[in-house]
């Protein structure tokens, strides 16, 4: 299964402070409307504010690659769809 949706959530939360705060405060509510696997929801639900400080920390915390984040970094959905 593609991790595209999870990558979209990660990148958007990295860019948008309001959505990042919502994700950290209430991941179950924020992620309910996203097509994610239970494992992806668990991974995203365990993220802390400190994980978003640098791309390297985010990659490590979310168990994704830098290449995956870079591939979708400028995708319109990432910038326009709030959590």
LODONU-308083 format. One record per residue (C-alpha): residue in one letter; y, x, z. Coordinates in steps of 0.02 Angstrom, whole numbers, padded with zeros to 5 digits, always signed. Layout:
REM residues N
AYXZ ...
REM end
This chain:
REM residues 83
X+00000+00000+00000 X+00173+00060-00040 X+00289+00103+00103 X+00440+00053-00001 X+00496-00088+00115 X+00480+00024+00267 X+00581+00160+00181 X+00716+00031+00139 X+00726-00019+00323 X+00732+00163+00380 X+00869+00215+00262 X+00975+00060+00290 X+00961+00080+00479 X+01012+00262+00461 X+01168+00211+00363 X+01217+00051+00454 X+01254+00069+00639 X+01250-00119+00672 X+01078-00141+00593 X+01013+00016+00680 X+01068-00053+00848 X+00983-00221+00810 X+00823-00134+00756 X+00817-00030+00915 X+00862-00175+01029 X+00746-00306+00954 X+00625-00238+00825 X+00509-00390+00828 X+00651-00506+00779 X+00728-00391+00650 X+00563-00349+00564 X+00490-00524+00562 X+00564-00565+00392 X+00508-00403+00308 X+00347-00377+00212 X+00277-00239+00322 X+00105-00198+00385 X+00072-00206+00571 X+00065-00016+00574 X+00235-00004+00490 X+00309-00130+00612 X+00238-00030+00757 X+00311+00132+00688 X+00483+00054+00660 X+00477-00032+00829 X+00453+00132+00919 X+00607+00217+00846 X+00746+00268+00964 X+00930+00302+00930 X+00897+00489+00940 X+00774+00476+00795 X+00918+00431+00680 X+01025+00582+00724 X+00961+00689+00579 X+00853+00655+00427 X+00726+00781+00492 X+00706+00687+00656 X+00690+00521+00564 X+00557+00591+00446 X+00458+00656+00594 X+00476+00498+00700 X+00430+00381+00557 X+00293+00490+00483 X+00365+00484+00308 X+00417+00624+00191 X+00589+00686+00151 X+00549+00653-00032 X+00514+00469+00005 X+00681+00449+00092 X+00772+00541-00048 X+00687+00436-00183 X+00762+00274-00117 X+00921+00337-00035 X+01035+00267-00170 X+00937+00110-00210 X+01053-00043-00211 X+00939-00141-00094 X+00958-00006+00039 X+01147-00020+00037 X+01165-00209+00019 X+01026-00291+00119 X+01064-00294+00304 X+00928-00313+00433 
REM end
